[in-house]
């Protein structure tokens, strides 16, 4: 929690936010740290800023290595495909490669040797009439958020994904493994539990002012309070997007760290190992307050694996919409996948800009229709397996 930062520190952070040069940004961040009082209330803030400094320094080192012709580290970036991208995270030898090989057609090297997977491996998981992209990340280790073993790149994969599989080993200590992953994700600003409120701050061109938008509710402050707070940081032109119940602390914290929520499922592997049932009970007890689904599997015995597709579909909160041309008798067999709660115009935007700009009305068949072929407007909310005909 950010508490009572002096005016000099707030002004210095405004310089950090405005700076575009990485070397200069590092210098300003170090100056900011020197201005922040050192006490329990600022420990988390200072740790986050130090990690950001370390990440910027690594970026500079990689850039220097590329200039010298050594190539630097390879990018872990994976373009998204299918109905959603799911990153498989876990310590070494929990069975990430076995899971990917069992569920997809990916060519995977499965080995008892630790740390065999050095770069992301991709496969497609079929579920009903859609596919999810499964990406096996290299092993996550303690200290990953601070730079160990390609940690920032692995956590970057998780941050950009649509959802996560957190994989643990029932033949070892699954609780310790889960807690380690949770800690590294949290340090990287990735939450697997939905908070009461979410804040996104977008800097804009000068002169626009401070605007608060979104469906959220301000709990302990007003828009004027928020404007005064940003003026203290010498930030006069920002867009603040809020969702859920948001406090002033939430908004101020968002200035220093970008926290994202990623839905997750815990996959507990090696159910066939001695003592696995007992370890599964310990795991369930340890995470019962986390509201995370747990799937116990055995990759070698092919147990429990078929349920993962349904769990992924549910946790992503998506629906399938089948589009139909006005002159066609049957809809397309390939659905458009959109977020649950999407409207007709949301689908039109995703399909083609022309459909969006020239939209007149639509006809609906399926769960959201009062009767087959119902004529609806752009704000009609769709349901899974609806058939949509846009005019």
Beta strands, then each sheet from edge to edge (+ up, - down):
strand 1: 85-90
strand 2: 121-127
strand 3: 130-136
strand 4: 163-169
strand 5: 190-191
strand 6: 197-203
strand 7: 210-213
strand 8: 217-218
strand 9: 238-246
strand 10: 260-261
strand 11: 263-269
strand 12: 293-296
strand 13: 318-323
strand 14: 336-339
strand 15: 362-365
strand 16: 374-376
strand 17: 386-390
sheet 1: 2+ 3- 1- 4- 11- 12-
sheet 2: 5+ 10+
sheet 3: 6+ 9- 7-
sheet 4: 6+ 9- 8-
sheet 5: 14+ 13- 17- 15+ 16-
end
